[in-house]
Amino acid sequence: MRIAGIMSGTSMDGINIAIVDLSDATTITTIAQGTLPYPAQTRERILAVSNTTCTTAQISRLNFELGELYTKAVRSICQDHHIPADSLELVGVHGQTVYHEGSGPTPNTLQIGEADIIAERLGIPVVSQFRTRDIAAGGLGAPLVPLADYLLFSHPRIGRVALNIGGIANITMLPAGAHANETQAFDTGPGNMVVDQLVERLTSGQQHYDDSGTIATQAQVNEPLLHDLLQAPYYAQPAPKTAGREQYGKDFVDHLVDTGLQLPDLIATATALTAETIARAIRTSAPWVEQIPVAGGGVHNQFLVSRLAALLPGVHVASSAEFGVHPDAREAIAFAVLAHRTWHRRTGNLPSATGAHHPVILGKVSF
């Protein structure tokens, strides 16, 4: 079955597409992948409705606009890779998260990007809204990628931790020879999100990320501030747990800027925070780890990856490309896999990762 997976994450940099062939429930062949950057105005409009006060009109209009953009992204990747669009049989779309509150008095989540638009334009079924059923079943609604991580990265004799450094960083623990229902995963804290916001302030919006970690490399990590940031209760909180823009958005960055430190030093310190919180989580939860396949935009930040490797001596830290998975496609592949499971009425969440009371079939289908 040929499926297009669509992912747009908390970094809000663009739309990641993966075209995947699944010959059965476990054999995954990625035949194409790519990214369509968000237009600058679209990105600004997404930020304007994310964990903030806005109007229902803003959200509704953007919901339909993103459906059109997702459709355009799928067609673009098909054209670039000479894949007939009519060979696609199913789409799995995560949507753009504008709010996520997996715990509290009324757990809730909201992803936009109208699936009916995609289904109408492409003429094939679309699975969307993956997170809501897990929350209904008592879970956090995240992380949902661990099942795909298990299929892509688990090994009978080598202990691995699949690491994704997107806007938020998350890990999936894959002990050697473990079964899927033994897989645990959680968000470790910030990935690129804080760094990206600081870079935008430093460059007055001309840059959206620290390319290769160049800014951080030329600056100084403020160790007292890093120490203070590491005292946040979240990092000592037991799994399952999830993080997002609600914790690491504008208010968090405003607090950093209010310290009066130079922005380049804040960028270096925020990058070090990402590395340190990932390393601490892995040392605590997976002391047996031998290999760490790294995916997400953070894999391109050399300062971040080298600092992480130094914090985990003896562990092989490398791009997921070394393990056969393009680092920018991992989550898009995951939602293609989850769509396949939904279509065949198979459960897609792992309660060991999300905290749900039981496994459930995820998503809603637009025919």
N, C-alpha and C positions, 0 to 999 in steps of 0.2 A: 504494500500500500504506500503510495507516494503522498507525503504530508508536508505542508509548509508550516514551520514554527515561527511565530512572531513574538519578539520580546522588546520592550522598551522599559528600562529600569530607572532606579532612583537617581542616577547620574543625569538623566534627561538629555543625553547627547544625541540620541537618534534611535532608529529602528533597526534592530538586528533580525535578520532573516536566515533561516536554515531550511533547505529543502532536503528531506530525509526519506529514504526508502526503508520500510520495515517489512522484512519478509516473514517475520513471526513476531512474537511478543518480546523477544530479546535481541534479535539481530538487527543492528542499527547501522545503516550506511548513509553517510552524509554526502550528497552529490553536489551541493552548492551552498555557499553562504556569502553574506555581505551585509553592509550597513548603509542605510540611507539617513544622513544627518537631518535632524530637525531644522527647518528654516528658523532663523533667529527669532522672528516674531512669534512663531509657534511655541518655541521654547519659553519665551518670556510669558506667553499666555498660560502655559502649563504651570509655571512657577506661581503665577498670579492666582491660581485656584488650588494650590497644594498646601494643605494645612494652614489655611489663612481665611480671612473673611472675604467673601466674594458674592456674586449674585448667581442665582440659579440659571439665568440666561447665559452667563459665561461658561458654566459647566456643560449645559446642554448643547450649545453651539460647538464647543470644543470636542465633545463626545462624537458628534457626527463628522467633524472635520478630520479627526484622527482616524476614523473608519476609512475615509477616502485616502488618507496618507498611507495607511497600512496596505490598502489594496495596491496603490501605486508602487510601494516598496516590493511587494511580492512580484508584480509584473516586471519591475526593473531587474530584479535578480534573475528571474526566468529568462529575460531577454539577454542579459549579459552572459549567461552561461548556456545559451542555446537550448533551453529546456522548454518544450511546448507547454504553455499555460494549461491547456486542456488535459495534460497528463496528471495534474494535481487532483487528488481525490478528497482531500480533507485539509482544513486549516486549524491550527491551534494557536490562539492569540491570548497572551497574558493581559494585554491592555496596559495603560499608563496609570500607575497608582497615584492618586491625589490625596488619599488619606488611608491610614491603616492603624487600627487600634485593636490588636488581637486579644487584649485582656481588659479587665475593668468591669464596671457595672453593666455596660452594654457593649460587648465586643462587636466590632464592625470593620468593614473594609470597603473601599470604593476604587474600582479601576474603570477608566473610560477608554473609548475607542469602539464605536458601535459595531458589533459583530454582524448585525443584519445588513449593514452597508457592504461589508466584505462578501457575505454570502450572495447578495444580490448582484454585485459587480462581477464576481468570479464564477458564479453559478454552481458553487459546491458548498457542502455543509461546513459550518464553522463552529468550533468549540471555544467557549470563552467563560469568563467569570469562574475561574478555577478555585479561588480562595474561599468563597462564601460557604460552601458545603462543609469544609473542614471546620470553620468557625462554628457553624450550626451544630457540629458533632462534638463541640467542646474544645477544639484545637485553636491554635494561634493563627491559623490561616497561612502559616509560613514556618519553616521553608518547605517548598514543594518540589524542589529540584533533586533531593536525595535519592529518589527511586531511579531517576535517570543516571545520577552519579554512580549508583551501584552497578547499573548495567554497563556504563562506559569505563569505569576505572577499577572495579574490584578485582582482586587477584587471589588465587588460591594459596599462595605462599608468601606474598609481600604485603605488609601492612601499609596502607596509604590513607592520606587525608586529602580529599579533594577541596581545594581552596578557590573561592571566587572572590575577587576584589572588584566589585562594582561600586556603586554609590555607598553601599553597605558591604562589609566583608562577612562571608559566611563559610563555614566548614562542614564537610560531611565526612564522618569517620568510618573507615572501611577496613576493619581488622582482617588480617589474612584469613581467607576461607569462611568469612562470616556470611550468614544468610541475610536476605534483604530486610526481614523484619527485625534484625538486630542492629540495623543501621541507625545511628544517631546523628543529628545535625542541629546547628543553631547559628545565629548571627553573633559574631564576636564583637561587633561595634562598628565604628566608621570605616569605610573603605576609602574611596576617593572623594566623597561628598564634601567634607570640610575643606580639604585641599583645593578642590575645584572652586568653591565659593571665595576662598581667600585669593586665588589667582585672578578671578574675575575682578575683585576689588583692586588688586595691585595693578592690573592692566586696564582698568576702566572698561571692562567688558570685551576687550580685544582678544583675550585668550580665555578659554574655558577649562583648561587643565594644565598641569605642569609637565610639559613635553619631556619625556625621558627622565623626569626628576631633576632637570637642569637647575631650576630655581633653588630647590632644596639643597642640592649639592654645593652651591655657592654660598649658602647661608649657614647659620649656626642653630642647632637644636638648643632650646632653652630648657635645661634639665630641671630646674625648680618648677617651671610651669608644667612640664611633662609629668613630673611626680604628682603634682596636684590633680591633673586631669585623670591620672590612673586610679585615683581614689574613688571615682564615681561608683555607686553601688552596683550598677549594671554588670560590671566586669566580674564581680564575685557572685552574682546571682546564678543559681543552678539552671541548667537547661531543663525543659525547652524554653527558649526565649527568642524574641525577635526585636529588631531595631529598625529605625527609618528616619525620614525627614522630621518626624515629630520630635526626635531627640537631638538630631544633628543638623538642623536647619538654621535659619537666620538668627534665632535667639542664641544658639550656641556660638555661632561665628561672631556675633556682636560682643559676646562675653570675652572672646579671645582678643578682639580688636581693642576692647576697653582696657586691656592690660598695658597698652601703650608701647608694646614691642613693635619693632619693624616688621612689616608684612612678610618679607622674605624669611625672617626667622620664625614667624608664626607658621609659614608654609612648611618649613623644615620640621618644626615641632609637631604639627598636625600629621605629617607623614610618619614621623617616629611613633606617634600615638597609634596609628594604624598598625605598624609593624609590631609594636610591643603588645598590643591587645590580641592580635592574631597569635603571636608566639606564646603568650601566657595561656591562651585557651587551648592551644595544641599541647603544650607541656603538661597541662593539668588533665586534659581529657583523653589524650592519645599519646602517652609516653612511649608506646611501642612503635610509633610511626617510623617508616624507613624512607618513604617517598611522598612528595607533595606536588601533585600536578596543579598548576596555578592558571586560572582563567580570569576573564574580565579585563577591563581597561587598566587596572593596576599592574598587570603583568608587564606593561610597557614602561613602567616607571622604574628605572634602574636603581635609583637611590632607595626606593621602597623595597624592592626585591633583594638587593644586596644586604640591606639592614636586617631584613627578615631572616635571610640565610645565616647571617652572623649570629643571630639570636637562637638558632636551632642547629648547632654544630653536629656534624655526623648524619644529618638528614639531607637527602637529595631534593632540593627545591628547584623546580624547572617548569617552563611553560607547558601547558597541557598539550601543546602541539607535539611535544616529544612522546606523548602517550596516544597520539592519533586523533586528538580533538582540537579544532581551531579554538584559540582562547577567546575569540570574540563571538563564538557561536554556541558555546556550551548551554546557556540558558534557553536560547531559541530551540536548540535540539531537544532540551528537556520538555518544552511545552508541545513539541510535535509528538514526543513519546507519550505524554499525558493525554493528548487528544486521541491518540490511537487507543489507549486504554479506555477512555470514556466511550468512544465509538463502539468498542466491543464489550461494554458494560463491565469493565474490570476496575477495581479500586485503584486509586492513584496516590493517596496520601500514605505516609508512614507515621502511625501514632507515636512511635519512638522518637520521631523528629518534631512533630507539631504538638503533641500532647492531646490529640483527639481521643475520644472515648473508644473509637473503633475505626477500622478502615472504611472509607466511603468512595463512591464513584463521584468524581469531581466534574464541575462545569455544567454549562447549559449549551444546548445545541441549536443553532440557527440553520434550518434546512433550506 
